[in-house]
Amino acid sequence: MVPIRPLQSGTWMRYGAYYASRFLPHPLLRSGIVSVMRHVISGRHGRGTPVHTPAAQATLKTLLDEGMAPVESPLSGAQIDEILAFLATAPVARPASPPVNADTKGLASAVYDLPTILACPHLLDAMNHPTVLQVAAGFLGCKPTLSGAGLRWSFPSDGPHSDVQAFHRDAEDWKILRLFIYLTDVADDSGPHQFVKGSHKTAGRVRLAPYSDSDIDARFGRDQVATVYGARGTAFMGNMWGVHRGVPPSRRPRLLFNCTYTMTATPIFRYDPVKLAAGHTHDRYVNRLLVC
């Protein structure tokens, strides 16, 4: 979790860039800005790793066509075991609480902070997986920037649902690609991710109002809603301009890891790069916002 930058004196220019993105909700209008940014960034920092493996090519093609695509998992079963063992003793940032697990009761969600995510084994390596970075470079058209990371438990709850559990678009940046990895098995009762295929090619709204089920049926058709089920380790990537949501779990909790690739720093986030005790060998430019 990367915190939101407070709106105060000295942040108006950053929030101005954010609202500029919000006020151009049509893909064709946005594409002109994206093209200029891509040209400047690729001229300074290169285009990133070329999309040369068959797996990356297949993922990128489906991503561009449909807006969401499966990707080979960056995490093995043994690595997920190590992640869960680490989290068994890791405190939660929001709401501030002791360690949680799949048996925790009384919470709707539990979110870890960025230092915990980066200290957790294997997650930084997953963010820098070669296939993932190839797809990110191909999608963005320039060397990608890791601009966010999240690790979140979602529990069955009778309380109100969160914003991300309603159909919505993400508009905090001009072009957003996100990697998702299930760290628990996900079925109908455990909060699967849903994405409206083809919605990334359509115009959004200036106001970020959620889309109701009737909106989805009328504008896109229920048959365009793809639901992602899978065993832990299931990984997929999505264009976050597309309409999507995480279904609220009804019986079993879900643990989801995600990370975000953009062309530059996202204007409304406050970045405090974390110094890792063991350091890292990954590309410094790609990781500069999250890791010292």
N, C-alpha and C positions, 0 to 999 in steps of 0.2 A: 504494500500500500504506500503510494506516494501522496503526501498531504496536499490539499488545495491551498494555494497562496491566498491569504486574506486580501480583500479589496480595500486598499487604503492608499494614503498618499505615497507616490512613488511606484505604484503598480498599475496606474491607469493605462500606460502604453501597452502593457502585457494584456490587460483585459480588453483593450481596444482591438488587439489582434484576434483575441478570442471571439469577440462579437462580430468582427468582420467576417469570420468563418460562418458564424450563425446566420448572418443576414444574406448569405448567398446559398440558398438551399437547393439550387438546381445543379445537377452533376455537370452540365455543359459549362455553366458559369464558373464552377469550382475548378474545372479542369484547366482553365486558362491560368489561374493562379498557381495551381500545382505544377504546370509545365514550366513556368518561370522558376519556381523554387527548385524543381528537379534539375534544371539546367545549371543553376548557380552552384548547388551542392555537389553535383557530379563533376563540375569543373574544378572545384576546390579539393574534393575528397575522393573522387572516383565513383564508380557505379557499384562498388561492392563485388562480392563473389558472383561470377557468372552462373546462370542457371544451366548447369551442364549434366547433372545426373538425371536419369529417367524418372526417378521418384520425385525430384523437385519440379521437373517439367510437367508431370501429370498433375501435381498439386496446384501449380500456378495456373495451368489451363482451366481446371475446374473452378478455382478461386475467381478468376477473371470472368468466367461464363456465368457462374451461379451465385458467387458472393461468399461461399463457404466451401471448404474442402478438407477431407481427411489428410493427415500427414503422418509419416512414419514416426512412431513414438520415440521421443528422445530419452525415455526412462524405461528401464527394465523392472521386472517384478522385484528383484533383489534390491535395486536402488529405491523403489517405493517403500519397501520394508524399512530401509534406513531412514527415509524421510519421516515416516510415521513414528519410528522410535525417537527421533529427535524432537518431534512435536509433542510427544508424550510428556516432556518436561519443559516445554517452551510456553511462556506466558502469552496471553492474548492482548492485543492493543485496543481493540474496540469490540465490545465494551471491555474495559480493563478488567481482567479476570485471571485466575490461575489457569494452568493447562486444561484443555478440553480434549474430548475424544468422541467417538461415535456414540457412546452411551450417555453423553452429557444431556441433562434435561434443563428446561427453564430458559433457554436462549433461542432466539430466532436465527442468529448468525454470530459468527466469531471471526474476526479479521486480524491478521498478523501484520506487524509493521515491517518496513523495508530492512532494517538491520537483522531481524529474525529470518526473513526470507533469504537474505544473502548468506547468513550463517548456516542455514539449513543445507545439508549435503545434496549435491547434484543439481540443484535448481539453477544456479548460474550457468553450469555446463549445458543444461537443457535450453536456456535462453540463447546460447551461442552454438547450438547444434548446427553442423554444416548445412544440412538440408533446409533447416528453418531459415538460416541466414540467406541462402540462395533464393528461397521463395520471397523473403522480405525485400531483397535487393531487386528482384524482378518485378515485384508488385509496386514498389515505390519509384523505381527507375533511377535510384541513386544508392549510395551506401547508407544502410539503415541506421537509425538511432534508437537504442533501447530507452524508451521514455516512461516506462511504467512497469510495475510488477505487483501482482496481488495473490494472496493465498487466503481462502475463505471457506469456513464451514457454513453450510446452510442446513438448519434443522427444521423438522416438522413443527409448526407453530399455529396456534389459533389467533395470534395477533395480526396486525395489519402487515401486508406484504411490502417489501422494499421497492424502490423505484426500478431496480434492475430486474424485478420479477414481473414487470409489465412490458409489453412490446414497445420498443423505443429505438431510436438511432443515437449513436454517439457523435457529438459534434464539437468536441473540445479541440480538434485539430483538423487540418485540411484533408488529410488522408491517413487513415488509421488501420493498421493491421494488427490483429491480436491472435496469439497462440493460446489455446486452451488445452489443459491436460487434466483428465479425471484422475484423482488419487484414491477414489473409492469406486466400487462398482455402481453404475448408474442405470436405473430402469425407470419405468413409469412412476413408481412411488418414491423416487429419490431425487427428483429435481433435475430432469434432463434439460439440456440447452436446446432452444429452438431458434431457427433462422428462416426468414421468408426469402426463398430463392428468387433471385432477380430483382429484389427490392433495392439493391445497391445502385441500380441503373435509373432509379426514379427520383423525382424531386421530393425533398423533405419539407418540413414546416419551419418557419422562423421561430415560432414558439415551440419549445421542446415538450409538447404535450404527448403523453403516451397514446398508443394506438389501442383501441378497444378490439375485442374479438369481432364485432360487427364491422369495424374499419378494415380489418384484415380480410374478412370474407368479401366485402364489397370492392375493395381496391385491388387485391392481389389474388384472392381465391384460397380457400382452405387447403386445396391440394398443393399449394406452393410452400406450405409450412413444413420444413424438414426438422425432425426431432432426432437428436443424437443420443443413442443409447450405447453402452459399452462397458466392458470390464475396466478396472483400474489400469491406467496407462494409455487409454484411448486418447488420441490427440487430434486436434483439428485447428484450422486457421480460418479467420473470418474478416471480411471487410466490414468495419464497424459503422459505415454509413448505411449498411443494410439494416433492415428491421429485425430485431432479435430480442430474446429474453431468456432468463433462467426460470424454469417452471418451479413454483414453490414445492418443496418436498412434502409428501403426504404421510409417509410412514418411516422412511429411512433417511438419514442425513447424507449430504454430499460434501466432499472436500474437493475443491477445485483450485488449481493453480492457473494463472494466466500472466502473460507479459505482452507488452505493447511495443510496436515498431512504428515510428513516424519519421518524417524527413528532418525534423528539428526538435528542440525542446518544446513541450506543450506549454503554451503561455500561462495557463492558470495553475500549474503545479509548482510547488516549492521544492527545489532539488537540494538535498544535502547529501552528496555522495558519501558512501560508507567506506571506511578504510578496513580492508580485510586483513585479519591476522596473518593468514598464509599467503596473501597476495593472489594474483591470478595471471594467466598467460593469454587471456583473450584480447581481441582487438580493442585498443584503448579508446579509439574514437567511438566505436559502436557502444561501448559501456560507460562512457565518460560521465553521464548524468547520474548513474546509480552507484558507481564504484570509483573510489579515488585511484 
